[in-house]
Amino acid sequence: MKTNPTMQAEAVLPTRPVSENGKINILTRLAYGGGDVACNVVYGMIATLLTLFYTDYAGVSVATVGLVMLISRFFDGGSDVVMGFIVDRTHSKWGQSRPWILWMSLPYALSAILLFSVPHTSATIQFLYIFVTYNFCTTVCYTAINLPYGSLSAMMTRDSKQRDLLSVFRMGLSPMGRIIAVTCTMPLIKLFGNDQAAWVKVMSIWAAIAFLLLITCFVKCEETVHIAARSEEKIPVGRSLKALVTNQYFWAVLLLWMFQSTNQAVVGTILPYYCKYVFHNDSWMYSTLYLSETIVLIVFTFLCPLLRDMLGKRNMIVAGAVLVLISQGLFFLNTTSFSWCLFTTMLRGVGEAPLCAFVFGMIGDVVEFGQWKHHIRQESFIFAGGSVGTKLGTGIAQASIAGLMSLCGYISSTGISVVQPQSAINSIINIYMFGPLLIFVGVLIVGLLYQLDKKYPAIMKELAEREARGAHYLLEVDGGVDNATAPQCVEAGADILVAGSAVFGRTGRQN
């Protein structure tokens, strides 16, 4: 009998057994965390000070800035999906994810410098320049580095605790990039002349640091989780997408990652305006507030693993969200006091720490859950999908801030001090008050619904048992299989289809 092509399926791709991975040494953890320091040296500037540079140094209207960022995020989100497919299909002597860190480190550094080289010309040319350079940096270069970097942790180990430690080092060290970018930038800008040329000089320094850290990450972080036969057997795009969208915990972690990134974008973008126009200080107050919150965040991020086994990741994230809500509520009592703002900001950092510590370890757990549920391992694709959410959330947040400030009459300038209308100042105050509050209400709701922590040990036990049986553990569907249902079975993950009735019982069959 001739085999019907529609009744063929992909075999389950065998993986290294879950029990084979050992501990990851401290130097490798530090090198891995350094990769996100590199990303945040640049992206921290984008998420915090770039809007201020555009409006108050390059003289670009706040409405134009918001429009560029909003449109760009939709391009950026699509680039993540494309990059996820590319990484999944990358096969080199260095692995799948690592080579992209090597290949894109220099373009990423150069693209960051171009962001701050805005020509002083017509509004149309400025818009085009900002749109092109912003997308070259974020949509192309950042995506081609950060997405492979994120998925790399799931390729370095399958042990959940080891992934959590990688996540802790990543998120514990990544604020150092923002500290460098945010805390040191404004004093250096003042030192170098407080003009656009000063911004270019400072960004060149940060770009050089980012390049060196990315190269170190590439050298030290090796891929040890190998997917046998991946190069020989390809999963159909439709099946990959279906496995992704029907993974309920993918959506939960996507939202948590989005909330975390959006909170950083909201606070980082609006705080320099708050210090400049509410506290009337654009030199040291912003750096002090940002540095204080970040130091607290780093310390408690590294403390979180000590309570992980006792409380669980999900419960710690829920408790942290409650603490953030309390800190924002306290801030409402006195919104014009710098010392009170400093206290509530540091308290907020304690509450943010559990989400910061565990979100990327949770994404690795989602990879294992997806393999358990769908017999497909999708490191890069899951990280790509999550990255789409976080970039869209960040972009929408930044665009919304710019839009609100524009509607409230914010006046852009080229370094010259201007008097802002009270309506613009009120919008700055309200964004800083209510932004983190609304975001962490979302974190609290998603955290309460997240149940993978409880299921994870049983899932990993079953995966270990499957893989112990070897590479030829297949799923068989016997009954009701015909030409109409066979494609559906294949999409659902079936490997063997038994179609006796459909073949031997059909009329007009030729022997």
BAKEMI-767651 format. One record per residue (C-alpha): residue number from 1; x, y, z. Coordinates in steps of 0.5 Angstrom, whole numbers, plus 500, padded with zeros to 3 digits. Example, Ala and Ser with C-alpha at 12.3 -4.5 7.8 and 13.67 -1.06 7.14 Angstrom:
REM residues 2
num:1 u:525 v:491 w:516;
num:2 u:527 v:498 w:514;
//
This chain:
REM residues 511
num:1 u:500 v:500 w:500;
num:2 u:503 v:507 w:498;
num:3 u:503 v:511 w:505;
num:4 u:499 v:518 w:505;
num:5 u:503 v:524 w:506;
num:6 u:498 v:527 w:510;
num:7 u:499 v:521 w:515;
num:8 u:506 v:522 w:517;
num:9 u:508 v:526 w:523;
num:10 u:514 v:529 w:526;
num:11 u:518 v:524 w:531;
num:12 u:519 v:527 w:538;
num:13 u:525 v:530 w:539;
num:14 u:530 v:527 w:544;
num:15 u:533 v:531 w:549;
num:16 u:539 v:530 w:554;
num:17 u:536 v:527 w:560;
num:18 u:534 v:532 w:565;
num:19 u:538 v:529 w:571;
num:20 u:545 v:530 w:567;
num:21 u:546 v:537 w:568;
num:22 u:551 v:539 w:574;
num:23 u:552 v:546 w:577;
num:24 u:554 v:552 w:573;
num:25 u:560 v:555 w:576;
num:26 u:560 v:562 w:579;
num:27 u:564 v:565 w:574;
num:28 u:559 v:563 w:568;
num:29 u:554 v:566 w:572;
num:30 u:557 v:572 w:573;
num:31 u:559 v:572 w:565;
num:32 u:552 v:570 w:564;
num:33 u:549 v:576 w:568;
num:34 u:554 v:581 w:565;
num:35 u:551 v:580 w:558;
num:36 u:544 v:583 w:561;
num:37 u:549 v:588 w:564;
num:38 u:551 v:590 w:557;
num:39 u:544 v:590 w:554;
num:40 u:542 v:595 w:560;
num:41 u:547 v:599 w:559;
num:42 u:544 v:601 w:552;
num:43 u:537 v:599 w:553;
num:44 u:537 v:603 w:560;
num:45 u:539 v:609 w:556;
num:46 u:533 v:608 w:551;
num:47 u:528 v:606 w:557;
num:48 u:530 v:612 w:561;
num:49 u:534 v:618 w:558;
num:50 u:533 v:618 w:551;
num:51 u:526 v:621 w:551;
num:52 u:529 v:627 w:555;
num:53 u:535 v:627 w:550;
num:54 u:530 v:628 w:544;
num:55 u:525 v:633 w:548;
num:56 u:530 v:637 w:552;
num:57 u:537 v:637 w:548;
num:58 u:535 v:635 w:540;
num:59 u:529 v:639 w:540;
num:60 u:524 v:634 w:538;
num:61 u:517 v:635 w:540;
num:62 u:514 v:630 w:545;
num:63 u:509 v:628 w:540;
num:64 u:514 v:626 w:535;
num:65 u:518 v:622 w:540;
num:66 u:511 v:618 w:542;
num:67 u:509 v:617 w:535;
num:68 u:516 v:614 w:533;
num:69 u:516 v:609 w:539;
num:70 u:509 v:607 w:538;
num:71 u:510 v:605 w:531;
num:72 u:517 v:602 w:532;
num:73 u:514 v:597 w:538;
num:74 u:510 v:594 w:533;
num:75 u:516 v:593 w:528;
num:76 u:520 v:591 w:534;
num:77 u:515 v:585 w:536;
num:78 u:514 v:582 w:529;
num:79 u:522 v:582 w:529;
num:80 u:522 v:578 w:536;
num:81 u:518 v:572 w:532;
num:82 u:522 v:572 w:526;
num:83 u:528 v:572 w:530;
num:84 u:525 v:566 w:534;
num:85 u:525 v:562 w:528;
num:86 u:532 v:564 w:526;
num:87 u:535 v:562 w:532;
num:88 u:531 v:555 w:532;
num:89 u:534 v:554 w:526;
num:90 u:541 v:556 w:527;
num:91 u:546 v:551 w:527;
num:92 u:553 v:553 w:528;
num:93 u:560 v:550 w:532;
num:94 u:558 v:555 w:538;
num:95 u:551 v:552 w:538;
num:96 u:544 v:556 w:537;
num:97 u:544 v:562 w:541;
num:98 u:551 v:564 w:543;
num:99 u:553 v:566 w:535;
num:100 u:548 v:571 w:535;
num:101 u:551 v:574 w:541;
num:102 u:558 v:574 w:538;
num:103 u:556 v:577 w:531;
num:104 u:551 v:582 w:533;
num:105 u:555 v:585 w:539;
num:106 u:559 v:591 w:535;
num:107 u:553 v:593 w:531;
num:108 u:549 v:594 w:537;
num:109 u:554 v:598 w:540;
num:110 u:555 v:602 w:534;
num:111 u:547 v:603 w:533;
num:112 u:547 v:606 w:540;
num:113 u:551 v:611 w:539;
num:114 u:547 v:613 w:532;
num:115 u:541 v:614 w:537;
num:116 u:544 v:620 w:540;
num:117 u:547 v:623 w:533;
num:118 u:540 v:627 w:531;
num:119 u:541 v:632 w:526;
num:120 u:539 v:639 w:527;
num:121 u:535 v:640 w:521;
num:122 u:527 v:640 w:519;
num:123 u:522 v:636 w:523;
num:124 u:521 v:631 w:517;
num:125 u:528 v:629 w:517;
num:126 u:529 v:629 w:524;
num:127 u:523 v:624 w:524;
num:128 u:526 v:620 w:519;
num:129 u:533 v:619 w:522;
num:130 u:530 v:618 w:529;
num:131 u:525 v:612 w:526;
num:132 u:531 v:609 w:522;
num:133 u:536 v:609 w:528;
num:134 u:531 v:607 w:533;
num:135 u:529 v:601 w:529;
num:136 u:536 v:599 w:527;
num:137 u:538 v:599 w:535;
num:138 u:532 v:596 w:538;
num:139 u:528 v:592 w:532;
num:140 u:534 v:589 w:529;
num:141 u:540 v:589 w:533;
num:142 u:537 v:589 w:540;
num:143 u:533 v:583 w:538;
num:144 u:538 v:579 w:535;
num:145 u:542 v:580 w:541;
num:146 u:537 v:580 w:547;
num:147 u:533 v:574 w:545;
num:148 u:538 v:569 w:543;
num:149 u:541 v:571 w:550;
num:150 u:535 v:570 w:554;
num:151 u:534 v:563 w:551;
num:152 u:541 v:561 w:552;
num:153 u:539 v:560 w:559;
num:154 u:534 v:554 w:558;
num:155 u:540 v:551 w:553;
num:156 u:545 v:552 w:559;
num:157 u:541 v:547 w:564;
num:158 u:535 v:544 w:565;
num:159 u:535 v:544 w:572;
num:160 u:530 v:549 w:575;
num:161 u:534 v:551 w:581;
num:162 u:540 v:552 w:576;
num:163 u:536 v:556 w:572;
num:164 u:533 v:560 w:577;
num:165 u:540 v:562 w:579;
num:166 u:542 v:564 w:572;
num:167 u:536 v:568 w:573;
num:168 u:538 v:571 w:579;
num:169 u:545 v:573 w:577;
num:170 u:542 v:576 w:570;
num:171 u:537 v:580 w:574;
num:172 u:541 v:582 w:580;
num:173 u:547 v:584 w:575;
num:174 u:542 v:587 w:570;
num:175 u:541 v:593 w:574;
num:176 u:548 v:595 w:574;
num:177 u:547 v:597 w:567;
num:178 u:542 v:601 w:568;
num:179 u:546 v:604 w:574;
num:180 u:552 v:606 w:570;
num:181 u:547 v:609 w:564;
num:182 u:542 v:613 w:569;
num:183 u:546 v:614 w:575;
num:184 u:553 v:617 w:571;
num:185 u:550 v:619 w:565;
num:186 u:547 v:626 w:567;
num:187 u:553 v:628 w:571;
num:188 u:558 v:626 w:565;
num:189 u:553 v:630 w:561;
num:190 u:554 v:636 w:565;
num:191 u:562 v:635 w:565;
num:192 u:562 v:634 w:558;
num:193 u:559 v:641 w:556;
num:194 u:551 v:639 w:557;
num:195 u:550 v:639 w:550;
num:196 u:548 v:634 w:544;
num:197 u:556 v:632 w:543;
num:198 u:556 v:631 w:551;
num:199 u:551 v:625 w:550;
num:200 u:555 v:622 w:544;
num:201 u:561 v:622 w:548;
num:202 u:558 v:619 w:554;
num:203 u:554 v:614 w:550;
num:204 u:560 v:612 w:546;
num:205 u:563 v:610 w:553;
num:206 u:557 v:606 w:555;
num:207 u:557 v:602 w:548;
num:208 u:565 v:600 w:549;
num:209 u:563 v:597 w:556;
num:210 u:557 v:593 w:553;
num:211 u:561 v:590 w:547;
num:212 u:566 v:588 w:552;
num:213 u:561 v:584 w:556;
num:214 u:558 v:581 w:551;
num:215 u:564 v:578 w:548;
num:216 u:565 v:575 w:555;
num:217 u:558 v:572 w:556;
num:218 u:560 v:569 w:549;
num:219 u:566 v:566 w:551;
num:220 u:564 v:563 w:558;
num:221 u:557 v:561 w:557;
num:222 u:556 v:554 w:553;
num:223 u:550 v:551 w:551;
num:224 u:550 v:544 w:554;
num:225 u:542 v:542 w:553;
num:226 u:543 v:539 w:546;
num:227 u:536 v:537 w:542;
num:228 u:538 v:531 w:538;
num:229 u:536 v:530 w:531;
num:230 u:534 v:538 w:531;
num:231 u:537 v:539 w:524;
num:232 u:534 v:533 w:521;
num:233 u:527 v:534 w:523;
num:234 u:523 v:540 w:522;
num:235 u:517 v:542 w:526;
num:236 u:511 v:545 w:522;
num:237 u:510 v:553 w:523;
num:238 u:503 v:551 w:525;
num:239 u:504 v:546 w:530;
num:240 u:510 v:551 w:533;
num:241 u:505 v:556 w:533;
num:242 u:499 v:552 w:536;
num:243 u:504 v:549 w:541;
num:244 u:506 v:556 w:544;
num:245 u:499 v:559 w:544;
num:246 u:496 v:553 w:548;
num:247 u:501 v:553 w:553;
num:248 u:497 v:557 w:558;
num:249 u:503 v:559 w:563;
num:250 u:507 v:562 w:557;
num:251 u:501 v:567 w:557;
num:252 u:502 v:568 w:565;
num:253 u:509 v:569 w:564;
num:254 u:509 v:573 w:558;
num:255 u:504 v:578 w:562;
num:256 u:509 v:578 w:568;
num:257 u:515 v:580 w:564;
num:258 u:511 v:585 w:560;
num:259 u:509 v:588 w:567;
num:260 u:516 v:588 w:569;
num:261 u:519 v:591 w:563;
num:262 u:513 v:596 w:563;
num:263 u:514 v:598 w:570;
num:264 u:522 v:600 w:569;
num:265 u:520 v:604 w:563;
num:266 u:514 v:608 w:566;
num:267 u:519 v:610 w:572;
num:268 u:525 v:611 w:568;
num:269 u:522 v:615 w:563;
num:270 u:518 v:620 w:568;
num:271 u:522 v:620 w:574;
num:272 u:527 v:625 w:570;
num:273 u:522 v:630 w:569;
num:274 u:519 v:629 w:576;
num:275 u:526 v:631 w:579;
num:276 u:527 v:637 w:574;
num:277 u:520 v:640 w:574;
num:278 u:517 v:638 w:581;
num:279 u:523 v:637 w:585;
num:280 u:527 v:643 w:581;
num:281 u:533 v:639 w:580;
num:282 u:536 v:636 w:574;
num:283 u:543 v:634 w:577;
num:284 u:543 v:629 w:583;
num:285 u:536 v:628 w:585;
num:286 u:534 v:623 w:579;
num:287 u:541 v:619 w:580;
num:288 u:540 v:619 w:587;
num:289 u:533 v:616 w:587;
num:290 u:534 v:611 w:581;
num:291 u:541 v:609 w:585;
num:292 u:537 v:608 w:591;
num:293 u:532 v:604 w:588;
num:294 u:536 v:600 w:584;
num:295 u:541 v:598 w:590;
num:296 u:535 v:595 w:594;
num:297 u:533 v:591 w:588;
num:298 u:540 v:588 w:587;
num:299 u:541 v:586 w:594;
num:300 u:534 v:583 w:595;
num:301 u:534 v:580 w:588;
num:302 u:540 v:576 w:591;
num:303 u:537 v:574 w:597;
num:304 u:530 v:571 w:594;
num:305 u:533 v:564 w:593;
num:306 u:534 v:564 w:600;
num:307 u:527 v:563 w:601;
num:308 u:525 v:560 w:594;
num:309 u:524 v:553 w:597;
num:310 u:520 v:555 w:603;
num:311 u:515 v:560 w:600;
num:312 u:516 v:558 w:592;
num:313 u:517 v:563 w:586;
num:314 u:509 v:565 w:585;
num:315 u:508 v:566 w:593;
num:316 u:514 v:571 w:593;
num:317 u:512 v:575 w:587;
num:318 u:505 v:576 w:590;
num:319 u:508 v:578 w:596;
num:320 u:512 v:583 w:593;
num:321 u:506 v:586 w:589;
num:322 u:503 v:587 w:595;
num:323 u:509 v:591 w:598;
num:324 u:509 v:595 w:592;
num:325 u:502 v:597 w:592;
num:326 u:503 v:599 w:599;
num:327 u:509 v:603 w:598;
num:328 u:505 v:607 w:592;
num:329 u:500 v:608 w:597;
num:330 u:504 v:611 w:602;
num:331 u:507 v:616 w:596;
num:332 u:501 v:619 w:595;
num:333 u:501 v:622 w:602;
num:334 u:506 v:627 w:600;
num:335 u:508 v:627 w:593;
num:336 u:513 v:633 w:593;
num:337 u:518 v:631 w:599;
num:338 u:524 v:628 w:596;
num:339 u:526 v:625 w:602;
num:340 u:519 v:621 w:603;
num:341 u:520 v:620 w:595;
num:342 u:526 v:616 w:597;
num:343 u:523 v:612 w:602;
num:344 u:518 v:610 w:598;
num:345 u:522 v:608 w:592;
num:346 u:527 v:604 w:596;
num:347 u:521 v:600 w:599;
num:348 u:518 v:599 w:592;
num:349 u:525 v:596 w:590;
num:350 u:524 v:591 w:596;
num:351 u:517 v:589 w:593;
num:352 u:520 v:589 w:586;
num:353 u:525 v:584 w:587;
num:354 u:522 v:577 w:587;
num:355 u:519 v:578 w:580;
num:356 u:526 v:581 w:578;
num:357 u:529 v:575 w:581;
num:358 u:525 v:569 w:578;
num:359 u:521 v:572 w:572;
num:360 u:526 v:569 w:567;
num:361 u:527 v:562 w:571;
num:362 u:519 v:562 w:570;
num:363 u:520 v:562 w:563;
num:364 u:525 v:556 w:563;
num:365 u:520 v:552 w:567;
num:366 u:515 v:554 w:561;
num:367 u:519 v:551 w:556;
num:368 u:519 v:544 w:560;
num:369 u:512 v:545 w:561;
num:370 u:511 v:546 w:553;
num:371 u:515 v:540 w:552;
num:372 u:511 v:536 w:557;
num:373 u:504 v:538 w:554;
num:374 u:506 v:538 w:546;
num:375 u:512 v:534 w:546;
num:376 u:516 v:540 w:543;
num:377 u:521 v:544 w:546;
num:378 u:521 v:551 w:544;
num:379 u:526 v:555 w:548;
num:380 u:527 v:561 w:543;
num:381 u:520 v:561 w:540;
num:382 u:518 v:562 w:547;
num:383 u:523 v:567 w:549;
num:384 u:521 v:571 w:543;
num:385 u:513 v:571 w:544;
num:386 u:515 v:573 w:551;
num:387 u:519 v:579 w:548;
num:388 u:514 v:581 w:544;
num:389 u:509 v:582 w:550;
num:390 u:514 v:586 w:554;
num:391 u:517 v:590 w:548;
num:392 u:509 v:592 w:546;
num:393 u:508 v:594 w:553;
num:394 u:514 v:598 w:554;
num:395 u:513 v:602 w:547;
num:396 u:506 v:603 w:549;
num:397 u:507 v:606 w:556;
num:398 u:513 v:610 w:553;
num:399 u:508 v:613 w:547;
num:400 u:502 v:614 w:552;
num:401 u:507 v:618 w:557;
num:402 u:509 v:622 w:551;
num:403 u:502 v:623 w:549;
num:404 u:499 v:625 w:555;
num:405 u:505 v:630 w:556;
num:406 u:503 v:633 w:549;
num:407 u:496 v:633 w:551;
num:408 u:497 v:637 w:557;
num:409 u:502 v:642 w:554;
num:410 u:509 v:640 w:555;
num:411 u:514 v:644 w:551;
num:412 u:520 v:641 w:548;
num:413 u:527 v:645 w:548;
num:414 u:534 v:645 w:546;
num:415 u:537 v:645 w:552;
num:416 u:535 v:652 w:554;
num:417 u:531 v:652 w:561;
num:418 u:523 v:653 w:559;
num:419 u:517 v:654 w:564;
num:420 u:512 v:648 w:563;
num:421 u:505 v:650 w:564;
num:422 u:502 v:647 w:571;
num:423 u:498 v:642 w:567;
num:424 u:504 v:639 w:564;
num:425 u:507 v:638 w:571;
num:426 u:501 v:635 w:574;
num:427 u:501 v:630 w:568;
num:428 u:508 v:628 w:570;
num:429 u:506 v:627 w:578;
num:430 u:500 v:623 w:576;
num:431 u:504 v:618 w:571;
num:432 u:509 v:617 w:577;
num:433 u:503 v:616 w:582;
num:434 u:499 v:612 w:578;
num:435 u:503 v:608 w:573;
num:436 u:507 v:603 w:578;
num:437 u:500 v:602 w:582;
num:438 u:496 v:600 w:576;
num:439 u:502 v:595 w:573;
num:440 u:503 v:592 w:580;
num:441 u:495 v:590 w:580;
num:442 u:496 v:586 w:574;
num:443 u:502 v:583 w:577;
num:444 u:498 v:581 w:583;
num:445 u:492 v:578 w:579;
num:446 u:497 v:574 w:574;
num:447 u:501 v:571 w:580;
num:448 u:495 v:569 w:584;
num:449 u:493 v:565 w:578;
num:450 u:499 v:562 w:576;
num:451 u:500 v:555 w:579;
num:452 u:506 v:552 w:575;
num:453 u:510 v:552 w:581;
num:454 u:506 v:546 w:584;
num:455 u:505 v:542 w:578;
num:456 u:513 v:543 w:576;
num:457 u:516 v:537 w:580;
num:458 u:511 v:532 w:577;
num:459 u:512 v:534 w:570;
num:460 u:520 v:534 w:570;
num:461 u:519 v:527 w:573;
num:462 u:515 v:525 w:567;
num:463 u:519 v:528 w:562;
num:464 u:525 v:524 w:566;
num:465 u:521 v:518 w:565;
num:466 u:520 v:519 w:558;
num:467 u:527 v:521 w:556;
num:468 u:529 v:515 w:559;
num:469 u:525 v:510 w:555;
num:470 u:530 v:513 w:549;
num:471 u:529 v:517 w:543;
num:472 u:523 v:513 w:540;
num:473 u:518 v:514 w:545;
num:474 u:512 v:516 w:540;
num:475 u:505 v:518 w:540;
num:476 u:500 v:514 w:537;
num:477 u:493 v:515 w:535;
num:478 u:488 v:509 w:533;
num:479 u:481 v:510 w:531;
num:480 u:477 v:515 w:527;
num:481 u:483 v:517 w:523;
num:482 u:482 v:518 w:516;
num:483 u:484 v:523 w:510;
num:484 u:480 v:529 w:514;
num:485 u:482 v:528 w:521;
num:486 u:490 v:526 w:520;
num:487 u:492 v:533 w:519;
num:488 u:489 v:535 w:525;
num:489 u:492 v:529 w:529;
num:490 u:499 v:531 w:526;
num:491 u:498 v:538 w:528;
num:492 u:496 v:536 w:535;
num:493 u:503 v:532 w:536;
num:494 u:501 v:525 w:534;
num:495 u:507 v:521 w:531;
num:496 u:504 v:515 w:529;
num:497 u:497 v:514 w:526;
num:498 u:493 v:508 w:525;
num:499 u:488 v:508 w:519;
num:500 u:486 v:501 w:518;
num:501 u:479 v:503 w:517;
num:502 u:480 v:509 w:512;
num:503 u:485 v:505 w:508;
num:504 u:482 v:498 w:507;
num:505 u:474 v:500 w:508;
num:506 u:474 v:505 w:503;
num:507 u:470 v:504 w:496;
num:508 u:474 v:503 w:490;
num:509 u:481 v:501 w:493;
num:510 u:486 v:498 w:489;
num:511 u:490 v:493 w:492;
//
